[in-house]
């Protein structure tokens, strides 16, 4: 246990980076430097935290020296450490990618400031040990995302931004309602303490079923889970690609993490009902995402619907709530964050270069951009789950878990979704790079060295992650433990006592 400031660095660094940028005024070049430096420092801090958690176990720090459950605690177990590390990697390369892609006008209006504030909220949600402060950090990153989704003021951004804001405001109100019910039962907001109290609870547990329904409504809306995903395809389509990279790779994953954390800790008495509901909506999300990915020829929409497929697959692993399923869920969660960032960056480069999003209007680009083409192919195979790339291992564990728990249809649906993913991304690869030659004279002469550096780096990192999956297994086993064995998450409270 610790009360020092080091575990807070993933929250503090982006927050104060954003504050400093605010005081420098509209100076895009200065903002670029500060955003890159802040992102790099956050990456170094998260690497240190991951190593420390692996060597010494969960790190807990107490705000203002008020120990849990009375004070606010930041709890960094291996699950939080891996998510913080992956977030830092994606943030750094997205900032670099933005230098040549977001546009000087958006940079003048505090684009990098909002990115830093959004990452502050994301990191806080991953690392807080207090359910009310999870709500607070949700609101922090949502407020920043409201600005980002409308930054630039195009018609489609304003239309979709209004829908995005309205949906999230409604879900946030239900979040507060769920917190009120939860507090009325347990008298606590510390997540570990809530678990301990519910484990010994002998009263009427039916109200917790109501809380479970409220929480799944809230977090399923944030994650884009069926049937509450209706807002996501349009809202994510509206902003420029660097913003979509952050939204697609990070924001839905916060909702997934919140579902996994709360369902493993709070709803332990009626797990047959809660986990069955979670499994059903996860499978429906996989099916609807697959239908969307197969239906469109627009590159952005195809990858956006692949977000839904991935969210559904991860939640199938979470719904199993056993060691194998949760190890697979975390493998697949980290994989999907990396690979979605890579694919959105590559698709963004193609759109900036050609000015088109429709596959049918493109073709023959392998002649001019062979490296981009083959990098896209590798990323597409990783997304599909072709061994030994990163998507294979998580899906293998998840399917194994479904079969071990006699959910054979669920396992088959997850396997079939791989075919939908494969067809949808290969459709892009063949149409854009191998189709009939487009009019190359219409290609835009854009600067792209930083765009391609960030894109290729993300692809390479995803490949390294897949090749190192066996070596990384102990980390993912540690990450899964606090979910399939929630008592291990609450151990720090007994040590405080």
Secondary structure, DSSP 8 states (H G I E B T S, - for coil): ---SSGGGHHHHHHHHHHHHHHHT-S-HHHHHHHHHHHHHHHHHHHHHHHHHHHHH--EEEEGGG--TTTS-EEEE-HHHHHHHHHHHHHHHHHHHHHTTTT-HHHHHTTHHHHHHHHHHHHHHHHHBSBHHHHHHHHHHHHHHHHHHHHTT--HHHHHHHHHHHHHHHHHHHHHHHHHHHHHHHHS--BHHHHHHHHHT--S-THHHHHHHHHHHHHHHHHHT-TTTTTTHHHHHHHS-HHHHHHIIIIIHHHHHHHHHHHHHHT--SSHHHHHHHHHHHHHHHHHHHHHHHHH--BHHHHHHHHHHHHHHHHHHHHHH-SHHHHHHHHHHHHHHHHHHHHHHHHHHHHHHHHS--BGGG---GGGT-HHHHHHHHHHHHHHHT-TTSHHHHHHHHHHHHHHHTT-HHHHHHHHHHHHHHHHHHHHHHIIIIISS---GGG------HHHHHHHHHHHHHHHHHHHTHHHHHHHHHHHHHHHHTHHHHTHHHHHH-
